[in-house]
């Protein structure tokens, strides 16, 4: 079934990311995510805007 194949591909992708990041410090993982986000924004020519309101803390 096609859905099962897609799900298996997502699981493999998730496992690969986990394996590549499991020994990194949280700061390193966050830096990697920020870098990848900037790359995607640039490639897709996205200009994201931020909300001026900060979420309320509870």
MMTF fields as JSON, N, C-alpha, C and O atoms, coordinates in Angstrom:
{
  "mmtfVersion": "1.0.0",
  "mmtfProducer": "UNKNOWN",
  "numBonds": 231,
  "numAtoms": 232,
  "numGroups": 58,
  "numChains": 1,
  "numModels": 1,
  "chainsPerModel": [1],
  "groupsPerChain": [58],
  "chainIdList": ["A"],
  "bondAtomList": [4, 2, 8, 6, 12, 10, 16, 14, 20, 18, 24, 22, 28, 26, 32, 30, 36, 34, 40, 38, 44, 42, 48, 46, 52, 50, 56, 54, 60, 58, 64, 62, 68, 66, 72, 70, 76, 74, 80, 78, 84, 82, 88, 86, 92, 90, 96, 94, 100, 98, 104, 102, 108, 106, 112, 110, 116, 114, 120, 118, 124, 122, 128, 126, 132, 130, 136, 134, 140, 138, 144, 142, 148, 146, 152, 150, 156, 154, 160, 158, 164, 162, 168, 166, 172, 170, 176, 174, 180, 178, 184, 182, 188, 186, 192, 190, 196, 194, 200, 198, 204, 202, 208, 206, 212, 210, 216, 214, 220, 218, 224, 222, 228, 226],
  "bondOrderList": [1, 1, 1, 1, 1, 1, 1, 1, 1, 1, 1, 1, 1, 1, 1, 1, 1, 1, 1, 1, 1, 1, 1, 1, 1, 1, 1, 1, 1, 1, 1, 1, 1, 1, 1, 1, 1, 1, 1, 1, 1, 1, 1, 1, 1, 1, 1, 1, 1, 1, 1, 1, 1, 1, 1, 1, 1],
  "groupList": [{"groupName": "UNK", "atomNameList": ["N", "CA", "C", "O"], "elementList": ["N", "C", "C", "O"], "formalChargeList": [0, 0, 0, 0], "bondAtomList": [1, 0, 2, 1, 3, 2], "bondOrderList": [1, 1, 2], "singleLetterCode": "X", "chemCompType": "L-PEPTIDE LINKING"}],
  "groupTypeList": [0, 0, 0, 0, 0, 0, 0, 0, 0, 0, 0, 0, 0, 0, 0, 0, 0, 0, 0, 0, 0, 0, 0, 0, 0, 0, 0, 0, 0, 0, 0, 0, 0, 0, 0, 0, 0, 0, 0, 0, 0, 0, 0, 0, 0, 0, 0, 0, 0, 0, 0, 0, 0, 0, 0, 0, 0, 0],
  "groupIdList": [1, 2, 3, 4, 5, 6, 7, 8, 9, 10, 11, 12, 13, 14, 15, 16, 17, 18, 19, 20, 21, 22, 23, 24, 25, 26, 27, 28, 29, 30, 31, 32, 33, 34, 35, 36, 37, 38, 39, 40, 41, 42, 43, 44, 45, 46, 47, 48, 49, 50, 51, 52, 53, 54, 55, 56, 57, 58],
  "secStructList": [7, 2, 2, 2, 2, 2, 2, 2, 2, 2, 2, 2, 2, 2, 2, 2, 2, 2, 2, 2, 2, 6, 6, 1, 7, 2, 2, 2, 2, 2, 2, 2, 2, 2, 2, 2, 2, 2, 2, 2, 2, 2, 2, 6, 6, 7, 7, 7, 7, 7, 7, 1, 1, 7, 7, 7, 7, 7],
  "xCoordList": [0.837, 0.0, 0.883, 1.907, 0.492, 1.291, 1.462, 2.544, 0.416, 0.492, 1.546, 2.314, 1.593, 2.573, 3.997, 4.89, 4.215, 5.547, 5.927, 7.064, 4.99, 5.254, 5.574, 6.487, 4.811, 5.038, 6.412, 7.104, 6.806, 8.124, 9.231, 10.26, 9.034, 10.02, 10.159, 11.265, 9.026, 9.072, 9.792, 10.582, 9.529, 10.211, 11.718, 12.496, 12.126, 13.559, 14.178, 15.271, 13.484, 13.957, 14.126, 15.143, 13.121, 13.166, 14.318, 15.02, 14.516, 15.602, 16.966, 17.878, 17.109, 18.374, 18.692, 19.842, 17.69, 17.904, 18.299, 19.229, 17.595, 17.917, 19.362, 20.097, 19.764, 21.122, 22.17, 23.219, 21.897, 22.892, 22.99, 24.02, 21.924, 21.903, 21.992, 22.121, 21.93, 21.808, 23.002, 22.842, 24.179, 25.359, 25.698, 26.708, 24.874, 25.129, 24.485, 23.471, 25.101, 24.534, 23.272, 23.167, 22.327, 21.104, 21.37, 20.654, 22.396, 22.732, 23.156, 22.826, 23.889, 24.319, 23.131, 23.072, 22.191, 20.997, 20.186, 19.7, 20.04, 19.298, 19.976, 19.298, 21.292, 22.023, 21.8, 21.629, 21.802, 21.566, 20.165, 19.991, 19.175, 17.798, 17.685, 17.039, 18.305, 18.266, 18.914, 18.392, 20.051, 20.753, 19.885, 19.765, 19.29, 18.442, 17.213, 16.778, 16.657, 15.499, 15.863, 15.115, 17.005, 17.448, 17.67, 17.325, 18.24, 18.47, 17.139, 17.007, 16.172, 14.861, 14.186, 13.633, 14.233, 13.629, 14.258, 13.556, 15.576, 16.279, 15.928, 15.653, 15.941, 15.64, 14.22, 13.991, 13.278, 11.876, 11.48, 10.322, 12.444, 12.214, 11.073, 10.173, 11.131, 10.105, 10.522, 11.693, 9.558, 9.793, 8.758, 7.599, 9.193, 8.279, 8.225, 9.244, 7.043, 6.911, 6.632, 6.024, 7.069, 6.867, 5.73, 5.531, 5.016, 3.952, 4.588, 5.615, 3.992, 4.527, 4.162, 4.836, 3.105, 2.693, 3.473, 3.654, 3.924, 4.589, 3.54, 2.626, 3.65, 2.66, 2.694, 3.755, 1.535, 1.441, 2.047, 1.845, 2.781, 3.36, 2.437, 1.871, 2.302, 1.417, 2.205, 1.637],
  "yCoordList": [-1.178, 0.0, 1.244, 1.281, 2.252, 3.461, 4.218, 4.731, 4.291, 4.993, 4.369, 5.087, 3.067, 2.4, 2.696, 2.877, 2.747, 3.071, 4.498, 4.754, 5.422, 6.816, 6.946, 7.673, 6.231, 6.27, 5.707, 6.247, 4.649, 4.067, 5.04, 5.118, 5.774, 6.768, 7.875, 8.337, 8.302, 9.336, 8.815, 9.536, 7.582, 6.992, 6.902, 7.178, 6.52, 6.46, 7.846, 8.015, 8.836, 10.221, 10.7, 11.302, 10.429, 10.819, 10.13, 10.761, 8.856, 8.109, 8.643, 8.74, 8.983, 9.539, 10.868, 11.124, 11.702, 12.98, 12.728, 13.348, 11.826, 11.502, 11.022, 11.48, 10.114, 9.56, 10.65, 10.64, 11.581, 12.616, 13.659, 14.319, 13.812, 14.869, 14.376, 15.192, 13.082, 12.583, 12.907, 12.998, 13.08, 13.363, 14.85, 15.235, 15.67, 17.109, 17.781, 17.324, 18.87, 19.674, 20.368, 20.629, 20.661, 21.338, 22.627, 22.945, 23.363, 24.605, 24.324, 25.081, 23.232, 22.857, 22.471, 22.837, 21.737, 21.339, 22.575, 22.692, 23.503, 24.729, 25.547, 26.079, 25.656, 26.367, 25.706, 26.391, 24.385, 23.652, 23.952, 24.191, 23.939, 24.223, 25.645, 25.872, 26.591, 27.99, 28.123, 28.818, 27.459, 27.51, 26.916, 27.49, 25.767, 25.114, 25.962, 26.021, 26.618, 27.482, 28.655, 28.998, 29.265, 30.382, 29.924, 30.638, 28.743, 28.199, 28.007, 28.384, 27.423, 27.18, 28.501, 28.648, 29.463, 30.77, 31.403, 31.973, 31.302, 31.887, 31.155, 31.788, 29.83, 29.039, 29.276, 29.299, 29.451, 29.641, 31.109, 31.438, 31.983, 33.424, 33.816, 34.571, 33.287, 33.577, 34.76, 34.92, 35.569, 36.663, 36.52, 36.905, 35.971, 35.722, 36.938, 37.582, 37.247, 38.366, 37.818, 36.759, 38.525, 38.118, 38.946, 40.109, 38.326, 39.012, 40.0, 39.704, 41.142, 42.122, 41.777, 42.2, 41.016, 40.618, 39.394, 38.449, 39.428, 38.267, 37.4, 37.926, 36.089, 35.228, 35.389, 35.574, 35.316, 35.446, 34.215, 33.086, 34.457, 33.342, 33.005, 33.877, 31.721, 31.3, 30.621, 30.199],
  "zCoordList": [0.0, 0.0, 0.0, 0.683, -0.758, -0.913, 0.404, 0.687, 1.199, 2.476, 3.377, 4.018, 3.435, 4.281, 3.816, 4.644, 2.517, 1.995, 2.37, 2.768, 2.247, 2.613, 4.094, 4.485, 4.909, 6.342, 6.684, 7.547, 6.032, 6.258, 5.851, 6.523, 4.769, 4.34, 5.377, 5.656, 5.95, 6.982, 8.22, 8.829, 8.59, 9.75, 9.533, 10.446, 8.336, 8.015, 8.088, 8.629, 7.545, 7.555, 8.992, 9.339, 9.826, 11.235, 11.955, 12.746, 11.693, 12.331, 11.905, 12.726, 10.649, 10.151, 10.829, 11.186, 11.006, 11.687, 13.138, 13.654, 13.782, 15.173, 15.296, 16.171, 14.431, 14.489, 14.268, 14.913, 13.37, 13.087, 14.197, 14.336, 14.992, 16.01, 17.448, 18.36, 17.679, 19.049, 19.945, 21.162, 19.383, 20.19, 20.246, 20.835, 19.646, 19.626, 20.832, 21.358, 21.248, 22.326, 21.79, 20.592, 22.674, 22.221, 21.443, 20.494, 21.847, 21.149, 19.702, 18.789, 19.511, 18.163, 17.298, 16.124, 17.865, 17.113, 16.747, 15.622, 17.702, 17.422, 16.329, 15.45, 16.37, 15.318, 13.955, 12.947, 13.933, 12.686, 12.147, 10.952, 13.035, 12.619, 12.077, 11.053, 12.754, 12.29, 10.922, 10.05, 10.731, 9.451, 8.334, 7.252, 8.616, 7.615, 7.292, 6.142, 8.312, 8.095, 7.197, 6.281, 7.456, 6.616, 5.174, 4.233, 5.006, 3.666, 2.923, 1.759, 3.607, 2.987, 2.633, 1.543, 3.556, 3.272, 2.034, 1.199, 1.92, 0.788, -0.513, -1.532, -0.47, -1.666, -2.176, -3.385, -1.271, -1.654, -1.72, -1.977, -1.486, -1.508, -0.57, -0.941, 0.65, 1.641, 2.495, 2.839, 2.823, 3.75, 4.855, 4.702, 5.942, 7.048, 7.954, 8.207, 8.435, 9.365, 10.748, 10.902, 11.716, 13.1, 13.687, 13.337, 14.563, 15.272, 16.244, 16.855, 16.383, 17.322, 18.749, 19.689, 18.912, 20.251, 20.678, 19.909, 21.902, 22.463, 23.136, 23.772, 23.011, 23.656, 25.18, 25.776, 25.78, 27.236, 27.888, 27.44, 28.935, 29.688, 30.832, 31.491, 31.045, 32.151, 33.23, 34.237]
}
